[in-house]
Amino acid sequence: MSGRKNVVMIFGFAAAVSLISSAVTAMLVSCHYSRLSFDLVNVICGQVLEQEPEMKNIVFAALKEYASGNVDGVAGRDVLSGLGYRVSDFSDSAVTYPMMFATTGFLTGILLFAVTFVFRNRTEEKRIEELSDYLEQVNTGKAVVLSGSGEDSFSKLEDEIYKTVTFLYQTKDAAVQAKNDFAENLSNIAHQIKTPITAISLSLQTLSETPMKKEYEKDKVEQIKKQLSRLIHLEESLLVLSRLDAGTLMFQKEDVDVFTVLVLAADNLQELFVDSGTSIDIPESGEMAVTADLDWTMEAIMNVMKNCMEHNRGGTVHCSYGQNPLYTEILIWDEGAGFAKEDLPYLFKRFYRGRSADAGGNVRGSGVGIGLALSKEIIERQNGTIRADNLPGSGACFEIRLYKQ
């Protein structure tokens, strides 16, 4: 409604200017016609009195009669037509000047309308620029309170922007607070886990030093060691996630070779690969460098390789890599059964376990659900992406892309 009202006001102003211009033009034309008529009568009367001075009284009487509006007398006779004159013989200058005045008035109205239109456009552009600058400040986190600029067609938009920005700031503050609380809780949980881990480790060490009388006792000790190893890994992962959430984990930016990262990750998992009877294939495809943190990128890739290994025992984990002008791509896949279709959307969600996982952990995705989530956090914080899918035949495939910065 305010925009329509603004348009009506503009056209009303333009119409008023045009009417004023027309009135001024009509006044000027009337004055000009009066002057022309006076000059014409003055010339005729002068010539007549110069030739016949005794006709002064007659001329005076005729002028008085015409000035009084009596056109039915002598002044109303068509004497000029009888002498062979027409109206056009006296209208050359009479038409030229009025046309000039009319043209001037019209052009003045057009000019004033154009000035009004330009002024309105510039005013709108200025208001749009102010709102755009404010939104840029919001994006950079430097926004101040949006001050009112009067009532115009942008006032409602300005109010809505201010409400939206205020709501977004409140939502952001709440999200940051929730994130900090979550990071603090993770850290507290990790530290709480550390105490029983230490106690179990000491007890296990004492038990290991005591001679075993029965074979099943040795098996129990091995099971305790395995579960203790999982607890230690869980505690370390929780601490890393809490540092990531709190923003205290800093990544180094350096040029590292992709093949070197893959080989180092595989070397760190060599013992696990041997125990599971799984092999790993990393063909060299030439030197390709990415800008990333070597240690943390290697940690992310190790979690992916370990996932493939755990669900591909006795098979082979394959790796390949390539590069284009936009990103470097790393593919890691296995020869296992692949992912359950219903698990694919949640693979990188923290603490997610496969829906069909049993208590023994025999189904893919049955771990504690931290390794892949940690890999996702590490890769994404280095300007990368990670996704997983099933291969057309069999097996699962992880695709890691590190974009150039």
WOMO-V968112 format. One record per backbone hydrogen bond with DSSP energy under -0.5 kcal/mol. CO is the residue of the C=O (numbers start at 1). NH is the residue of the N-H. Records with the same first field share a line. If there is no record, write none. Layout:
BEGIN
CO = NH, NH
END
This chain:
BEGIN
1 = 5
2 = 6
3 = 7
4 = 8
5 = 9
6 = 10
7 = 11
8 = 12
9 = 13
10 = 14
11 = 15
12 = 16
13 = 17
14 = 18
15 = 19
16 = 20
17 = 21
18 = 22
19 = 23
20 = 24
21 = 25
22 = 26
23 = 27
24 = 28
25 = 29
26 = 30
27 = 31
28 = 32
29 = 33
30 = 34
31 = 35
32 = 36
33 = 37
34 = 38
35 = 39
36 = 40
37 = 41
38 = 42
39 = 43
40 = 44
41 = 45
42 = 46
43 = 47
44 = 48
45 = 49
46 = 50
47 = 51
48 = 52
52 = 55
53 = 56
55 = 59
56 = 60
57 = 61
58 = 62
59 = 63
60 = 64
61 = 65
62 = 66
63 = 67
64 = 68
65 = 70
66 = 69
69 = 71
70 = 73
73 = 76
74 = 77
77 = 79
78 = 82
79 = 83
80 = 85
81 = 84
86 = 89
87 = 90
88 = 91
91 = 95
92 = 96
93 = 97
94 = 98
95 = 99
96 = 100
97 = 101
98 = 102
99 = 103
100 = 104
101 = 105
102 = 106
103 = 107
104 = 108
105 = 109
106 = 110
107 = 111
108 = 112
109 = 113
110 = 114
111 = 115
112 = 116
113 = 117
114 = 118
115 = 119
116 = 120
117 = 121
118 = 122
119 = 123
120 = 124
121 = 125
122 = 126
123 = 127
124 = 128
125 = 129
126 = 130
127 = 131
128 = 132
129 = 133
130 = 134
131 = 135
132 = 136
133 = 137
134 = 138
135 = 139
136 = 140
137 = 141, 142, 143
138 = 141
145 = 147
150 = 149, 152
152 = 155
154 = 158
155 = 159
156 = 160
157 = 161
158 = 162
159 = 163
160 = 164
161 = 165
162 = 166
163 = 167
164 = 168
165 = 169
166 = 170
167 = 171
168 = 172
169 = 173
170 = 174
171 = 175
172 = 176
173 = 177
174 = 178
175 = 179
176 = 180
177 = 181
178 = 182
179 = 183
180 = 184
181 = 185
182 = 186
183 = 187
184 = 188
185 = 189
186 = 190
187 = 191
188 = 192
189 = 193
190 = 194
191 = 195
192 = 196
193 = 197
194 = 198
195 = 199
196 = 200
197 = 201
198 = 202
199 = 203
200 = 204
201 = 205
202 = 206
203 = 207
204 = 208
205 = 209
206 = 210
207 = 210
214 = 218
215 = 219
216 = 220
217 = 221
218 = 222
219 = 223
220 = 224
221 = 225
222 = 226
223 = 227
224 = 228
225 = 229
226 = 230
227 = 231
228 = 232
229 = 233
230 = 234
231 = 235
232 = 236
233 = 237
234 = 238
235 = 239
236 = 240
237 = 241
238 = 242
239 = 243
240 = 244
241 = 245
242 = 246
243 = 247, 248, 249
244 = 247
248 = 250
252 = 254
254 = 256, 292
256 = 290
257 = 261
258 = 262
259 = 263
260 = 264
261 = 265
262 = 266
263 = 267
264 = 268
265 = 269
266 = 269
267 = 270
269 = 273
270 = 274
271 = 275
272 = 276
273 = 277, 278
274 = 277
279 = 317
280 = 282
281 = 319
288 = 258
290 = 256, 292
292 = 254, 294
293 = 297
294 = 298
295 = 299
296 = 300
297 = 301
298 = 302
299 = 303
300 = 304
301 = 305
302 = 306
303 = 307
304 = 308
305 = 309
306 = 310
307 = 311
309 = 312
312 = 315
315 = 279
316 = 318
317 = 281
318 = 333
319 = 283
320 = 331
322 = 329
326 = 404
327 = 324
328 = 402
329 = 322
330 = 400
331 = 320
332 = 398
333 = 318
340 = 343, 344
341 = 344
343 = 346
344 = 347
346 = 349
349 = 352
354 = 357
358 = 361
363 = 366
365 = 354
369 = 351, 352
370 = 374
371 = 375
372 = 376
373 = 377
374 = 378
375 = 379
376 = 380
377 = 381
379 = 382, 384
380 = 383
383 = 403
385 = 401
387 = 399
389 = 397
395 = 391
396 = 334
397 = 389
398 = 332, 400
399 = 387
400 = 330
401 = 385, 403
402 = 328
END
